[in-house]
Amino acid sequence: MTHLDYLEAKSIYIIREAYKQYHDVAQLWSIGKDSTTLLWLTRKAFYGQIPYPVMHIDTTYKFKEIYKFREEYTKKWNLKLLITRNEKALKDGMGPNCSEKLECCNQLKTEALKQAIAKYKFKALFLGIRRDEHGIRAKERVFSPRDKKFQWNYKNQPAELWDQYKSKKEAEQHLRIHPILDWTEKDIWAYIQRENIPMVSLYLAKNGKRFRSIGCETCCSPVASNADTVDKIVKELDTTKISERSGRAQDKENVYVMNKLRALGYM
């Protein structure tokens, strides 16, 4: 068994075991490389047809390439897609150009997710986050409960015994499940290369630049790169000194700010 075989098998096992415990679930899909890889793994876990909804939290400020990819692969993969927005915040003018970026992310992403959970009564959510992506995410667990206030206590995390996890349903509002938490950025791209997983074209270099991480168009910048194929991206990751999220808005990437966002329920 190769390293990628092991990661794939472990992730699929987590997905199936979690679904056995929770049927009122949804999977978050940002349309980025990690959540799309998780979508691919979930399709494998359930032989091509995901049995629960896939949800996109739409800030309305995403790249046009993201929306195009979403529409194309929702149809190709026969996804039960839910699109959720915080319509009130958008109507009130909340957006990436406001002075308080923390509040923008909180309103357009976290509050939108809260509204969706209240509407659809989801008990668990699958997310494609990785420990190596950001320091605060390194504190996460595969099974991570959020309380009734939607908060995550990052200072008091239990031992990582996800395969022995027993839900305390009376204490939690919902559970977050992270099947690819142990994967690295290099693992993700090596798996995309092996499986030939389709990805948004923004990840491929154009005119000497490409995006390492994508989200809202106004908060992301490309980094210097000539990697215009997946094979070249895999090779580039062996030598690059540029951090994966260096192109994201730095005020949000500040460790203290990310701590605050994650404690409030941010993905």
MARKENU-624730 format. One record per residue (C-alpha): x, y, z. Coordinates in Angstrom, 1 decimal. Each point is the difference from the previous one (the first is absolute). Layout:
<node px="X" py="Y" pz="Z"/>
...
REM end
This chain:
<node px="0.0" py="0.0" pz="0.0"/>
<node px="1.4" py="3.4" pz="-1.0"/>
<node px="-0.2" py="3.2" pz="2.1"/>
<node px="-2.9" py="1.3" pz="-2.1"/>
<node px="-1.8" py="-3.4" pz="0.2"/>
<node px="0.2" py="0.2" pz="3.8"/>
<node px="-1.3" py="3.6" pz="0.1"/>
<node px="-2.8" py="-0.8" pz="-2.4"/>
<node px="-1.1" py="-3.1" pz="2.0"/>
<node px="0.1" py="1.8" pz="3.3"/>
<node px="-2.1" py="3.0" pz="-1.3"/>
<node px="-2.6" py="-2.3" pz="-1.6"/>
<node px="-0.2" py="-2.0" pz="3.3"/>
<node px="-0.6" py="3.3" pz="1.9"/>
<node px="-2.7" py="1.1" pz="-2.5"/>
<node px="-1.9" py="-3.3" pz="0.2"/>
<node px="0.2" py="-0.3" pz="3.7"/>
<node px="-1.1" py="3.6" pz="0.6"/>
<node px="-3.0" py="-0.5" pz="-2.4"/>
<node px="-1.0" py="-3.1" pz="1.9"/>
<node px="-0.3" py="2.1" pz="3.2"/>
<node px="-1.5" py="3.1" pz="-1.6"/>
<node px="-2.5" py="0.0" pz="-2.9"/>
<node px="-1.0" py="3.7" pz="0.4"/>
<node px="3.3" py="1.1" pz="-1.6"/>
<node px="1.3" py="2.3" pz="-2.7"/>
<node px="3.4" py="0.5" pz="-1.6"/>
<node px="1.5" py="3.4" pz="-0.5"/>
<node px="1.4" py="0.7" pz="-3.4"/>
<node px="2.0" py="3.2" pz="-0.5"/>
<node px="0.9" py="-1.2" pz="-3.5"/>
<node px="3.7" py="0.2" pz="1.0"/>
<node px="2.5" py="-2.8" pz="-0.4"/>
<node px="-0.5" py="-1.5" pz="3.5"/>
<node px="-3.8" py="-0.1" pz="0.1"/>
<node px="-0.1" py="-1.3" pz="-3.6"/>
<node px="2.5" py="-2.7" pz="0.9"/>
<node px="-2.3" py="-0.9" pz="3.0"/>
<node px="-3.0" py="0.0" pz="-2.4"/>
<node px="1.9" py="-2.5" pz="-2.2"/>
<node px="0.8" py="-2.2" pz="3.0"/>
<node px="-3.7" py="0.1" pz="1.1"/>
<node px="-1.1" py="-1.0" pz="-3.4"/>
<node px="2.4" py="-3.0" pz="0.2"/>
<node px="-1.3" py="-0.8" pz="3.5"/>
<node px="-3.6" py="-0.2" pz="-1.3"/>
<node px="0.7" py="-1.5" pz="-3.4"/>
<node px="-0.6" py="3.2" pz="-2.0"/>
<node px="-3.1" py="1.4" pz="1.6"/>
<node px="0.3" py="2.2" pz="3.1"/>
<node px="-3.0" py="-0.8" pz="2.2"/>
<node px="-0.2" py="3.4" pz="1.7"/>
<node px="0.0" py="3.7" pz="-1.1"/>
<node px="3.1" py="1.9" pz="-1.0"/>
<node px="-0.1" py="3.6" pz="1.2"/>
<node px="1.7" py="3.0" pz="-1.4"/>
<node px="0.2" py="3.1" pz="2.2"/>
<node px="-0.2" py="2.8" pz="-2.6"/>
<node px="1.3" py="3.4" pz="1.0"/>
<node px="-0.8" py="1.2" pz="-3.6"/>
<node px="3.6" py="1.1" pz="-0.3"/>
<node px="1.6" py="-3.2" pz="-1.3"/>
<node px="2.0" py="-0.2" pz="-3.3"/>
<node px="-2.1" py="-0.5" pz="-3.1"/>
<node px="2.0" py="-3.2" pz="-0.6"/>
<node px="-1.3" py="-1.4" pz="3.3"/>
<node px="-3.6" py="0.6" pz="-1.0"/>
<node px="0.5" py="-1.6" pz="-3.4"/>
<node px="1.7" py="-3.1" pz="1.5"/>
<node px="-2.8" py="-0.3" pz="2.6"/>
<node px="-2.7" py="0.0" pz="-2.6"/>
<node px="1.8" py="-2.4" pz="-2.3"/>
<node px="0.9" py="-2.6" pz="2.6"/>
<node px="-3.3" py="0.2" pz="1.9"/>
<node px="-1.5" py="-1.4" pz="-3.1"/>
<node px="2.7" py="-2.4" pz="-1.0"/>
<node px="0.2" py="-1.6" pz="3.5"/>
<node px="-3.8" py="0.3" pz="0.6"/>
<node px="0.5" py="1.8" pz="3.3"/>
<node px="-2.8" py="1.1" pz="2.3"/>
<node px="1.3" py="3.5" pz="0.2"/>
<node px="-1.2" py="2.6" pz="2.6"/>
<node px="1.1" py="3.6" pz="-0.5"/>
<node px="-0.2" py="2.1" pz="3.2"/>
<node px="0.6" py="3.7" pz="0.4"/>
<node px="-0.4" py="2.5" pz="2.8"/>
<node px="-2.5" py="2.1" pz="-2.0"/>
<node px="-0.5" py="2.6" pz="2.7"/>
<node px="3.7" py="0.7" pz="0.4"/>
<node px="0.4" py="0.3" pz="-3.7"/>
<node px="-3.0" py="2.4" pz="-0.2"/>
<node px="1.6" py="2.1" pz="2.7"/>
<node px="3.1" py="0.4" pz="-2.0"/>
<node px="2.3" py="-2.6" pz="1.7"/>
<node px="2.9" py="-1.0" pz="-2.2"/>
<node px="3.8" py="-0.3" pz="-0.4"/>
<node px="0.4" py="3.7" pz="-0.5"/>
<node px="-1.3" py="0.9" pz="3.5"/>
<node px="2.4" py="1.2" pz="2.6"/>
<node px="-0.4" py="-3.0" pz="2.3"/>
<node px="1.1" py="-3.2" pz="-1.8"/>
<node px="-0.6" py="-2.2" pz="3.0"/>
<node px="-3.7" py="1.1" pz="0.1"/>
<node px="-0.3" py="-0.5" pz="-3.7"/>
<node px="1.2" py="-3.7" pz="0.2"/>
<node px="-2.2" py="-0.5" pz="3.1"/>
<node px="-3.1" py="1.3" pz="-1.6"/>
<node px="0.3" py="-1.3" pz="-3.6"/>
<node px="1.3" py="-3.4" pz="1.0"/>
<node px="-0.6" py="-1.0" pz="3.6"/>
<node px="-3.3" py="1.7" pz="0.4"/>
<node px="-1.1" py="-1.4" pz="-3.4"/>
<node px="0.9" py="-3.4" pz="1.3"/>
<node px="-1.9" py="0.5" pz="3.2"/>
<node px="-3.1" py="0.9" pz="-2.0"/>
<node px="0.3" py="-3.1" pz="-2.1"/>
<node px="0.4" py="-2.3" pz="3.0"/>
<node px="-3.1" py="1.6" pz="1.6"/>
<node px="-2.0" py="-0.4" pz="-3.2"/>
<node px="1.0" py="-3.6" pz="-0.9"/>
<node px="0.7" py="-1.3" pz="3.5"/>
<node px="3.3" py="-1.6" pz="-0.9"/>
<node px="1.6" py="-1.9" pz="2.9"/>
<node px="3.4" py="-0.4" pz="-1.6"/>
<node px="2.1" py="1.6" pz="-2.8"/>
<node px="2.9" py="-1.4" pz="-2.0"/>
<node px="2.8" py="2.5" pz="-0.7"/>
<node px="3.1" py="-0.2" pz="-2.1"/>
<node px="2.5" py="1.8" pz="2.3"/>
<node px="3.6" py="-1.1" pz="0.7"/>
<node px="2.2" py="0.4" pz="3.0"/>
<node px="3.0" py="1.2" pz="-2.0"/>
<node px="-1.9" py="2.8" pz="-1.6"/>
<node px="0.0" py="2.4" pz="2.9"/>
<node px="1.3" py="-0.1" pz="3.6"/>
<node px="-3.4" py="0.3" pz="1.7"/>
<node px="-1.3" py="-2.9" pz="-2.1"/>
<node px="2.8" py="-2.2" pz="1.3"/>
<node px="-2.0" py="0.0" pz="3.3"/>
<node px="-3.0" py="-1.6" pz="-1.7"/>
<node px="-1.3" py="-3.5" pz="0.4"/>
<node px="-1.6" py="-2.4" pz="-2.5"/>
<node px="-3.2" py="0.1" pz="2.0"/>
<node px="-0.5" py="3.5" pz="1.4"/>
<node px="-3.2" py="1.0" pz="1.8"/>
<node px="-1.3" py="3.6" pz="0.0"/>
<node px="-2.2" py="1.1" pz="2.9"/>
<node px="-3.4" py="1.6" pz="-0.1"/>
<node px="1.6" py="3.4" pz="-0.4"/>
<node px="1.8" py="-1.3" pz="-3.1"/>
<node px="3.4" py="0.4" pz="1.8"/>
<node px="3.1" py="-2.2" pz="-0.1"/>
<node px="2.3" py="0.0" pz="3.0"/>
<node px="3.4" py="-0.1" pz="-1.6"/>
<node px="1.7" py="0.2" pz="3.4"/>
<node px="-1.6" py="-3.2" pz="1.3"/>
<node px="0.1" py="-2.7" pz="-2.6"/>
<node px="-0.3" py="-3.7" pz="0.9"/>
<node px="2.4" py="-2.8" pz="-0.9"/>
<node px="-0.2" py="-1.1" pz="-3.6"/>
<node px="-2.1" py="-3.1" pz="0.4"/>
<node px="-2.3" py="0.5" pz="-2.9"/>
<node px="-0.6" py="-3.7" pz="-0.6"/>
<node px="-1.3" py="-0.3" pz="3.5"/>
<node px="-2.0" py="3.3" pz="-0.1"/>
<node px="-3.4" py="-0.2" pz="1.7"/>
<node px="-2.3" py="2.9" pz="-0.6"/>
<node px="-1.4" py="2.1" pz="2.9"/>
<node px="-3.0" py="1.1" pz="-1.9"/>
<node px="-1.5" py="1.9" pz="2.9"/>
<node px="3.0" py="2.3" pz="0.2"/>
<node px="0.7" py="0.8" pz="-3.6"/>
<node px="-1.7" py="1.9" pz="-2.8"/>
<node px="1.8" py="-1.9" pz="-2.7"/>
<node px="3.0" py="-2.0" pz="-0.7"/>
<node px="2.7" py="0.8" pz="-2.6"/>
<node px="1.8" py="-2.9" pz="-1.7"/>
<node px="3.4" py="0.5" pz="-1.6"/>
<node px="0.9" py="-3.1" pz="-2.1"/>
<node px="3.1" py="1.5" pz="-1.7"/>
<node px="1.4" py="1.7" pz="3.2"/>
<node px="3.2" py="-2.0" pz="-0.2"/>
<node px="0.7" py="0.7" pz="-3.7"/>
<node px="2.6" py="2.6" pz="-1.1"/>
<node px="-0.2" py="2.3" pz="-3.0"/>
<node px="2.5" py="-2.2" pz="-1.8"/>
<node px="-2.3" py="-3.0" pz="0.8"/>
<node px="-3.0" py="1.8" pz="-1.5"/>
<node px="1.8" py="0.8" pz="-3.2"/>
<node px="1.6" py="-3.4" pz="-0.3"/>
<node px="-3.5" py="-1.6" pz="0.4"/>
<node px="-1.5" py="2.4" pz="-2.6"/>
<node px="2.8" py="-1.0" pz="-2.3"/>
<node px="-0.6" py="-3.7" pz="0.6"/>
<node px="-3.8" py="0.1" pz="-0.3"/>
<node px="-0.1" py="2.7" pz="-2.7"/>
<node px="-2.5" py="2.0" pz="2.1"/>
<node px="-1.3" py="3.1" pz="-1.8"/>
<node px="0.9" py="3.3" pz="1.7"/>
<node px="-0.7" py="3.7" pz="-0.5"/>
<node px="2.4" py="1.5" pz="-2.6"/>
<node px="1.2" py="2.7" pz="2.4"/>
<node px="2.4" py="-2.5" pz="1.6"/>
<node px="2.0" py="-0.2" pz="-3.3"/>
<node px="2.6" py="2.6" pz="-0.8"/>
<node px="-0.7" py="2.7" pz="-2.5"/>
<node px="2.5" py="2.7" pz="-1.0"/>
<node px="2.3" py="-1.1" pz="2.9"/>
<node px="-2.6" py="0.0" pz="2.7"/>
<node px="-2.5" py="-2.4" pz="1.6"/>
<node px="-2.3" py="-0.3" pz="3.0"/>
<node px="1.1" py="-2.3" pz="2.8"/>
<node px="-3.3" py="0.6" pz="1.9"/>
<node px="-3.3" py="1.3" pz="-1.2"/>
<node px="-3.0" py="1.7" pz="1.5"/>
<node px="-1.5" py="3.4" pz="-0.4"/>
<node px="1.5" py="1.7" pz="-3.0"/>
<node px="0.6" py="3.3" pz="1.9"/>
<node px="2.0" py="-1.8" pz="2.7"/>
<node px="2.3" py="-2.3" pz="-2.0"/>
<node px="3.1" py="0.8" pz="-2.0"/>
<node px="2.1" py="-2.3" pz="-2.3"/>
<node px="3.6" py="-1.0" pz="0.9"/>
<node px="2.9" py="-0.2" pz="-2.4"/>
<node px="0.1" py="-3.4" pz="-1.7"/>
<node px="0.5" py="-1.6" pz="-3.4"/>
<node px="-1.9" py="-3.2" pz="1.0"/>
<node px="-2.6" py="-0.1" pz="-2.7"/>
<node px="-0.8" py="-3.8" pz="0.4"/>
<node px="-0.8" py="-2.2" pz="2.9"/>
<node px="3.3" py="-1.9" pz="-0.5"/>
<node px="1.9" py="3.3" pz="0.3"/>
<node px="-1.9" py="1.0" pz="3.1"/>
<node px="1.0" py="-3.3" pz="1.7"/>
<node px="3.7" py="0.7" pz="-0.9"/>
<node px="-0.2" py="3.6" pz="1.0"/>
<node px="-1.2" py="-0.9" pz="3.5"/>
<node px="3.3" py="-1.8" pz="0.7"/>
<node px="2.0" py="3.2" pz="-0.3"/>
<node px="-2.3" py="3.0" pz="0.6"/>
<node px="0.6" py="2.2" pz="3.0"/>
<node px="-3.3" py="1.9" pz="-0.4"/>
<node px="-2.7" py="-0.9" pz="2.5"/>
<node px="-3.3" py="-1.5" pz="-1.3"/>
<node px="-2.2" py="2.9" pz="1.3"/>
<node px="2.5" py="2.8" pz="-0.8"/>
<node px="-2.4" py="1.3" pz="-2.6"/>
<node px="-3.0" py="0.3" pz="2.4"/>
<node px="-0.9" py="3.3" pz="1.7"/>
<node px="2.6" py="0.4" pz="2.7"/>
<node px="-2.2" py="1.6" pz="2.6"/>
<node px="-2.1" py="-3.2" pz="0.0"/>
<node px="3.0" py="-2.3" pz="0.0"/>
<node px="1.4" py="1.6" pz="3.2"/>
<node px="0.1" py="-2.7" pz="2.6"/>
<node px="-2.0" py="1.9" pz="2.6"/>
<node px="-2.7" py="1.0" pz="-2.6"/>
<node px="-0.2" py="-3.6" pz="-1.2"/>
<node px="-0.4" py="-1.2" pz="3.6"/>
<node px="-2.9" py="2.4" pz="0.5"/>
<node px="-1.6" py="-1.0" pz="-3.3"/>
<node px="0.3" py="-3.7" pz="0.8"/>
<node px="-1.3" py="0.4" pz="3.5"/>
<node px="-3.1" py="1.7" pz="-1.5"/>
<node px="-0.6" py="-2.9" pz="-2.3"/>
<node px="2.0" py="0.9" pz="-3.1"/>
<node px="1.1" py="-3.0" pz="-2.2"/>
REM end
